[in-house]
């Protein structure tokens, strides 16, 4: 299989996974995903130079449900929140529409459904002072290419801030993908995530079908007579993890250098626990030449 074909399969599988699980995303890890976003946002605001509410035009790439975008927006002039998943962007739009406190209302986020790596789709995106991308690089089959594309959207002197998993001997264990089951309304709920136990008979049955940690996106419809009283279809969906365990400092510096960017700051960011094991995010910041 060609590299291009394999990359497209990975991209399509990840898009499908997030389309199905977008409504559950913010609840992953029983709130841990939200706390990690808060920590990473605080570190981005503290470490990326010259972010200001009257001057900074920011793109949050692979924004998901907009967790990071909404945390950064009050400190920016504008935030363009980009994701290839329409379901994820819909979740962000729901959050923006549900705001009730007029005094705290965020109104400077522009959600956009787009795959900026698709060369066949002309892009009307502007240039940005800062581009952020958190915990998405490991899903991308060609991080060197995506770094080059993101760099092309930076203004001279602009910054690309990437958060991902610090690669260690054990960090690949983090990428044990969640399983889901289909509700009556067609939505999907995660069965087991960050050590959570199935809560009912249907979920226990789904979990009993096993959990592979290999790369791949699977969508299995189990038969309806495996002990499930609900009669719902049971499924297993897995992330496609192109780069299990994250990245080293040297790998990130290589991506930046190939894109004509200079690494200016790299250090630990959020720390979190999954199944009793501790993992760390890095925050890598690179600058485009003036």
Secondary structure, 3 states (H helix, E strand, C coil): CCHHHHHHHHHHHHHHHHHHHHHHHHHHHHHHHHHHHHHHHHHHHHHCCCCCCCCCEEEEECCCCCHHHHHHHCCCCEEEEEECCHHHHHHHHHHHHCCCCHHHCCCCEEEEECCCCCCCCCCCCCCEEEEEEECCHHHCCCHHHHHHHHHHCEEEEEEEEEEEEECCCCHHHHCCCCEEEECCCCCEEEEECCCCCCCCHHHHHHHCCCCCCCCCCCCCCCCCCCCCCCCCCEECCCCCCCCCCCECHHHHHHHHHHCCEEEEEEEEEEEEEECCEEEEEEEEEEEECC
